[in-house]
Amino acid sequence: MTQTAAALLQLAALVGALLLVQWPLGTYIAKILTDQRDNRLERGIYRLVGADPASRQPWSRYAVSVLAFCAMGLLLLYGLLRMQAMLPWNLGMAAVPASGAFNTAASFVTNTNWQWYSGESTLGYLAQMAGLTVQNFVSAAVGISVAFALLRGFLASGANEVGNFWVDITRTVMRLLLPIAALAAALLMLGGAIQNLSDPVTVNTLSGGSQTLPGGPVATQEVIKQLGTNGGGFYNANSAHPFENPTPFTNLFQIFLMLVIPFSLPRAMGIVLGNKRQGVAILSAMGILWLVSAATITWAEMAGKGLAPELAGAAMEGKEVRFGVTGSALFASATTGTSTGAVDAMHDSFTAAGGGLAMLNMMLGEVSPGGTGSGLYGMLVAAILAVFLAGLMVGRTPEIYGKRIGRREVTMVALYILTTPVILLVGAALTAVVPALVTASVSQAGPHGLSGLLYAYTSASNNNGSAFASFGAATTYQNTALGLAMLFGRFVPIVLVLALAGSLAEQTRKPPGPGTLPTDKPLFVGLLVVVVLFVAALTYVPALALGPVAEALL
Amino acid sequence: MNPNAAQRSAFLDVRQVMRHLPQAVSKLDPRHMVRTPVMFVVWVGALFTTVMAVQDPSVFAWSVAAWLWATVLFGTLAEAVAEGRGRAQADSLRQARKDAVARRLHPDGQEEHIPGAHLRVGDFVVVEAGEVIPGDGDVVEGVASVDESAITGESAPVIRESGGDRSAVTGGTKVLSDRIVVRITAAPGQTFLDRMIALVEGSARQKTPNEIALNLLLSALTIIFLLAVVTLQPFAIYSGAEQPLLVLVALLVCLIPTTIGALLSAIGIAGMDRLVQRNVLATSGRAVEAAGDVDVLLLDKTGTITLGNRQAAQFLPVAGVSDRELAEAAQLSSLADETPEGRSIVVLAKQNYDLRVRREVGEATFLEFSARTRMSGVDIPVDGQVHEIRKGAAAAVIRWVREHGGHAGDDLADTVDAVSAAGGTPLVVAERFGGQPAQPLGVINLKDVVKEGMRERFEQLRSMGIRTVMITGDNPMTARAIAAEAGVDDFLAEAKPEDKLALIRSEQASGRMVAMTGDGTNDAPALAQADVGVAMNTGTSAAKEAGNMVDLDSNPTKLIEIVEIGKQLLVTRGALTTFSIANDLAKYFAILPAMFVLAYPQLDRLNVMGLSSPQSAILSAVIFNALIIVALIPLSLRGVRFAPTTAERLLRRNLLTYGLGGLVVPFIGIKLIDLVVSQIPGL
């Protein structure tokens, strides 16, 4: 079989499975969002934490709840990492240093899962399970909850509430993430991923050397790592490690897990808004962006331009032989498009064009299809922007899903689209302009070094988590700066989205008519795709020109 | 020639530019510039590059500085030209305002002559033939013909009288006959004329909600580009390709949405002006914008949907009477009837039966219609006897027939019912010779005549998503028939002013925006409640006060045009925004390779336009950026072509024209400019 045929077959299988599953899963998520009843387990949880599931929160209360919840998570995780040496199940690992603990806590609470450390030599099982895996679940659920709140903003009419955060997050974890994760973990174990609590085993190899084989509850963390678009690997090699991702089949399965919730949310949205075609339109826009990204990255890797690949005959540096070029490229497009950040190959070793395209995929604002929840709200913000920019051309004040885009809404959207570029460009420029910081972290000269630096700040500010390994992130400065980039890159947009939801909820909902811009037609899908690409391109092209573009044109 | 014809052409002529240049230069004042953030950035950039050009002079530096100033100037020029169109109108209005002497009336009946500017609200003034009315007010005594051409441009005088809905007079208009007493309702300086002058001059212009929102977004984009350019320098330094500040400023100005930023206020002013040209005055730009957003139009039946009055459409005789006989009787009874209905009966009889009045009717006695008898008629002496013909409301005439010994059969009643059911107004005609019993002749069907082309108009409105509701005092049956004939979406029958208000409120409660016209004082609450309330100039001052637009022609059909103008304003804004942003792609292809080709020669492959040198590429982009503003001034003043159709078609067409066009045009434009610029020595 040729490489192209293999790529197409994998892609076809993936797209088929996603289309099949997003249908019932979207319906199910819509039901979680709108269900009036709580089950007994949930009622128990509400009693335990003292939340009143019947109360409705205005956007500001909702935002305070999100921030308080995440701040608690941040402190707990930070404490857990700092006190690792004193806690059980630490496999003898030392306490994590302050800046590193801050970075990791911020990283997992923000659904970024940027890892400056290597898992097998830094964290014990307690930190992995009680710290990271817990955040893998709840940080994903926070994103979905915020998306729920935004949908309620569209749905409500003259209301002063966007739902109840405690109900949203509890239901998302209990009804959505846990059941799917349990099922998927079983499948992954069948596929060969390991799941144990054994200590590392040292074996003597045939060649006479000795090797330490790590153990760990890998499969359970692996599934939520992908399902929750988290991306933090149990081991340093992440999904390239055979204990995490043993076969081409598990590779495809992991890609599927990353994409399945982000691609199901649009259908849930369509159902909730009472017009499934609106969901199809958003799904199409996400799908087109992701397919374009998958196709271009695969093309770049298969073309294998560059000195080393051309000498070797294929761009196989940094790729696992069992996944090959196509499995790695497909994984790369999914992981950068979903804000997951898990990797099954070294993005640093991708061709200049392939690595640049992976970076651009993140720069779109993580909407292709984006993280759990964050992809949907990011895309909806982009849709509002598209409606506002072009919508005036139908001769009306722009409106979307029955809500007018007025001054307040535009303010939130404008600030949202400003946030990530500010963090990304200022963060990267600060490092670039201080020679000491360049020396400490940028190990490669020329455009590739700049690419690595840009990639790091793109990944952190967009809450992705993948990295160019040549960028030395494990310094106090970078740990702190990238940690802040992750926190601001996550919570400023969340607060803006919730404020937007509140402002939309206050408006009277008006059914769209023939005079309003149709947001459920192919024309709008095309417009949305172009707006997303254009905004990212206009913002980042100057910087990209000096990094991947200069490198790729060599 | 229409004074605005010049501006309607596709290009600005040189004279026009020269005329407005001083105004444009005076707008370069930073206190003015700061109101448009995008252009303020250009202004600062221009200042900055000038300082740099002074410090380190070169042809390139001076060229960039000069073109940046040109960019700013073209923006203020657009505004000046747009404002200039209103200024001519304002000047002619000022002529009308020149201080009139007021004859103030004291409670004891004495008159005193004071300057019009000293009048207070509540004063009573006397105005006689040949005098100018000194201020806005209501006629409280008398009736007069008034020349309102100063504000409406309409030379035919209008009648203003105390009481009723034609009592409002406007300061600056002239009484042609008779004597009226006016109670002043507006303080000097706040009269209709004052407001109008301020409006057409644009001095009272405030940014509309939509404009504010767009400005916000443009500012955000400007900040993003500022950021992209500012952070580019560290990356450039890292790459060993530090850039001159001059080049960074040029890049920034090319990227920020200057085209729409420069033209935004001109578009708004021109939109208001298009209304003024149609003799509609909006009290705010907000109202014009709201007009584009309207979902429901409340249209008064009479005068808007139908011609002013009902007209005779058919003669329907009872059994045993020929339609010709009926027509003749009907015509005779209507000879002295000067109402439009009466005349239409005479006309119909003449047209359909070629009836001319042959009989001697000189001695006939005409009975005028009265509200008590509800019929009119004629008594004609014939051979010593009297031939009585009566025509009127069915019930009244049938009673007359019965009172005079006659009998009205079932077929008459059936005909009457049938006409009513079809939305017509049945008039029964009966006659009586001498002392004989009276006898009914038949029924005249008076119908509302729907104006030509209304059905198509409503069809267009529907395609734009606008629902039309006909408001009428008719009974529901009549209303339904007319509504069906005219093709409106809905109707409100037997409508009282409260019903109108309630209807507006309920539509608004479900998120829709409502527009209506009105003239009477009792329309005022509804006019105030509606999102777009167009008061007729002939109406009361209460109505004019309550609405947010005044139609000087008092033509209720104009509401539809107002909606289209509102939409055109928004479309123009959107089209130029899209065009402006789409332009950036080509500018990147021009400037980025030029900046970094020294450090990374491979980037020359991005120089797809094949621009001759880095400096010429950058300068060409800057020049294109400036010239495109001038090129688009006429479009922003005229408004983009707007044809009523569905939102989807509009979007598709405009995206193709302004989106795709915006991507392609600069590639060609910059290349052409480069061909010229590369010839400049020293570059």
HADDOCK unambig.tbl for C-alpha pairs under 7 A between the chains (distance, minus, plus):
assign (segid A and resid 389 and name CA) (segid B and resid 574 and name CA) 6.42 0.50 0.50
assign (segid A and resid 389 and name CA) (segid B and resid 577 and name CA) 6.86 0.50 0.50
assign (segid A and resid 389 and name CA) (segid B and resid 578 and name CA) 6.48 0.50 0.50
assign (segid A and resid 390 and name CA) (segid B and resid 574 and name CA) 5.81 0.50 0.50
assign (segid A and resid 390 and name CA) (segid B and resid 578 and name CA) 6.38 0.50 0.50
assign (segid A and resid 391 and name CA) (segid B and resid 574 and name CA) 6.93 0.50 0.50
assign (segid A and resid 392 and name CA) (segid B and resid 570 and name CA) 5.45 0.50 0.50
assign (segid A and resid 392 and name CA) (segid B and resid 571 and name CA) 5.38 0.50 0.50
assign (segid A and resid 392 and name CA) (segid B and resid 573 and name CA) 6.85 0.50 0.50
assign (segid A and resid 392 and name CA) (segid B and resid 574 and name CA) 4.49 0.50 0.50
assign (segid A and resid 393 and name CA) (segid B and resid 570 and name CA) 6.64 0.50 0.50
assign (segid A and resid 393 and name CA) (segid B and resid 571 and name CA) 4.10 0.50 0.50
assign (segid A and resid 393 and name CA) (segid B and resid 574 and name CA) 4.76 0.50 0.50
assign (segid A and resid 393 and name CA) (segid B and resid 575 and name CA) 5.75 0.50 0.50
assign (segid A and resid 393 and name CA) (segid B and resid 651 and name CA) 5.93 0.50 0.50
assign (segid A and resid 393 and name CA) (segid B and resid 654 and name CA) 6.51 0.50 0.50
assign (segid A and resid 394 and name CA) (segid B and resid 571 and name CA) 5.95 0.50 0.50
assign (segid A and resid 394 and name CA) (segid B and resid 647 and name CA) 5.17 0.50 0.50
assign (segid A and resid 394 and name CA) (segid B and resid 650 and name CA) 5.57 0.50 0.50
assign (segid A and resid 394 and name CA) (segid B and resid 651 and name CA) 5.59 0.50 0.50
assign (segid A and resid 395 and name CA) (segid B and resid 292 and name CA) 6.10 0.50 0.50
assign (segid A and resid 395 and name CA) (segid B and resid 567 and name CA) 4.07 0.50 0.50
assign (segid A and resid 395 and name CA) (segid B and resid 568 and name CA) 6.10 0.50 0.50
assign (segid A and resid 395 and name CA) (segid B and resid 570 and name CA) 4.90 0.50 0.50
assign (segid A and resid 395 and name CA) (segid B and resid 571 and name CA) 4.69 0.50 0.50
assign (segid A and resid 396 and name CA) (segid B and resid 292 and name CA) 5.51 0.50 0.50
assign (segid A and resid 396 and name CA) (segid B and resid 293 and name CA) 4.94 0.50 0.50
assign (segid A and resid 396 and name CA) (segid B and resid 567 and name CA) 6.18 0.50 0.50
assign (segid A and resid 396 and name CA) (segid B and resid 570 and name CA) 6.34 0.50 0.50
assign (segid A and resid 397 and name CA) (segid B and resid 210 and name CA) 6.83 0.50 0.50
assign (segid A and resid 397 and name CA) (segid B and resid 293 and name CA) 6.15 0.50 0.50
assign (segid A and resid 406 and name CA) (segid B and resid 210 and name CA) 6.80 0.50 0.50
assign (segid A and resid 406 and name CA) (segid B and resid 213 and name CA) 6.31 0.50 0.50
assign (segid A and resid 407 and name CA) (segid B and resid 209 and name CA) 6.68 0.50 0.50
assign (segid A and resid 407 and name CA) (segid B and resid 212 and name CA) 6.75 0.50 0.50
assign (segid A and resid 407 and name CA) (segid B and resid 213 and name CA) 4.55 0.50 0.50
assign (segid A and resid 410 and name CA) (segid B and resid 213 and name CA) 6.03 0.50 0.50
assign (segid A and resid 410 and name CA) (segid B and resid 217 and name CA) 6.64 0.50 0.50
assign (segid A and resid 411 and name CA) (segid B and resid 216 and name CA) 6.63 0.50 0.50
assign (segid A and resid 414 and name CA) (segid B and resid 217 and name CA) 5.69 0.50 0.50
assign (segid A and resid 414 and name CA) (segid B and resid 220 and name CA) 5.64 0.50 0.50
assign (segid A and resid 418 and name CA) (segid B and resid 220 and name CA) 6.72 0.50 0.50
assign (segid A and resid 418 and name CA) (segid B and resid 224 and name CA) 6.28 0.50 0.50
assign (segid A and resid 422 and name CA) (segid B and resid 227 and name CA) 6.98 0.50 0.50
assign (segid A and resid 425 and name CA) (segid B and resid 231 and name CA) 6.17 0.50 0.50
assign (segid A and resid 426 and name CA) (segid B and resid 231 and name CA) 6.49 0.50 0.50
assign (segid A and resid 429 and name CA) (segid B and resid 231 and name CA) 5.56 0.50 0.50
assign (segid A and resid 429 and name CA) (segid B and resid 234 and name CA) 5.53 0.50 0.50
assign (segid A and resid 429 and name CA) (segid B and resid 235 and name CA) 6.38 0.50 0.50
assign (segid A and resid 432 and name CA) (segid B and resid 234 and name CA) 5.79 0.50 0.50
assign (segid A and resid 432 and name CA) (segid B and resid 235 and name CA) 6.06 0.50 0.50
assign (segid A and resid 432 and name CA) (segid B and resid 238 and name CA) 6.01 0.50 0.50
assign (segid A and resid 433 and name CA) (segid B and resid 234 and name CA) 5.03 0.50 0.50
assign (segid A and resid 433 and name CA) (segid B and resid 238 and name CA) 6.91 0.50 0.50
assign (segid A and resid 446 and name CA) (segid B and resid 239 and name CA) 6.52 0.50 0.50
assign (segid A and resid 508 and name CA) (segid B and resid 510 and name CA) 6.63 0.50 0.50
assign (segid A and resid 508 and name CA) (segid B and resid 511 and name CA) 5.35 0.50 0.50
assign (segid A and resid 509 and name CA) (segid B and resid 511 and name CA) 6.29 0.50 0.50
assign (segid A and resid 510 and name CA) (segid B and resid 510 and name CA) 6.32 0.50 0.50
assign (segid A and resid 510 and name CA) (segid B and resid 511 and name CA) 5.18 0.50 0.50
assign (segid A and resid 513 and name CA) (segid B and resid 465 and name CA) 5.57 0.50 0.50
assign (segid A and resid 514 and name CA) (segid B and resid 463 and name CA) 6.29 0.50 0.50
assign (segid A and resid 514 and name CA) (segid B and resid 464 and name CA) 5.99 0.50 0.50
assign (segid A and resid 514 and name CA) (segid B and resid 465 and name CA) 4.57 0.50 0.50
assign (segid A and resid 514 and name CA) (segid B and resid 646 and name CA) 5.93 0.50 0.50
assign (segid A and resid 514 and name CA) (segid B and resid 647 and name CA) 6.30 0.50 0.50
assign (segid A and resid 515 and name CA) (segid B and resid 463 and name CA) 6.93 0.50 0.50
assign (segid A and resid 515 and name CA) (segid B and resid 464 and name CA) 4.39 0.50 0.50
assign (segid A and resid 515 and name CA) (segid B and resid 465 and name CA) 3.96 0.50 0.50
assign (segid A and resid 515 and name CA) (segid B and resid 646 and name CA) 5.88 0.50 0.50
assign (segid A and resid 515 and name CA) (segid B and resid 647 and name CA) 5.00 0.50 0.50
assign (segid A and resid 516 and name CA) (segid B and resid 647 and name CA) 5.82 0.50 0.50
assign (segid A and resid 517 and name CA) (segid B and resid 647 and name CA) 5.41 0.50 0.50
assign (segid A and resid 517 and name CA) (segid B and resid 648 and name CA) 6.25 0.50 0.50
assign (segid A and resid 518 and name CA) (segid B and resid 648 and name CA) 6.34 0.50 0.50
assign (segid A and resid 539 and name CA) (segid B and resid 224 and name CA) 6.57 0.50 0.50
assign (segid A and resid 539 and name CA) (segid B and resid 225 and name CA) 6.53 0.50 0.50
assign (segid A and resid 539 and name CA) (segid B and resid 228 and name CA) 6.01 0.50 0.50
assign (segid A and resid 540 and name CA) (segid B and resid 228 and name CA) 6.88 0.50 0.50
assign (segid A and resid 542 and name CA) (segid B and resid 228 and name CA) 6.98 0.50 0.50
assign (segid A and resid 542 and name CA) (segid B and resid 232 and name CA) 6.58 0.50 0.50
assign (segid A and resid 542 and name CA) (segid B and resid 592 and name CA) 6.86 0.50 0.50
assign (segid A and resid 543 and name CA) (segid B and resid 232 and name CA) 6.11 0.50 0.50
assign (segid A and resid 543 and name CA) (segid B and resid 235 and name CA) 6.87 0.50 0.50
assign (segid A and resid 550 and name CA) (segid B and resid 600 and name CA) 6.51 0.50 0.50
assign (segid A and resid 550 and name CA) (segid B and resid 602 and name CA) 6.83 0.50 0.50
assign (segid A and resid 550 and name CA) (segid B and resid 603 and name CA) 6.26 0.50 0.50
assign (segid A and resid 553 and name CA) (segid B and resid 602 and name CA) 5.75 0.50 0.50
assign (segid A and resid 553 and name CA) (segid B and resid 603 and name CA) 6.85 0.50 0.50
assign (segid A and resid 554 and name CA) (segid B and resid 602 and name CA) 5.80 0.50 0.50
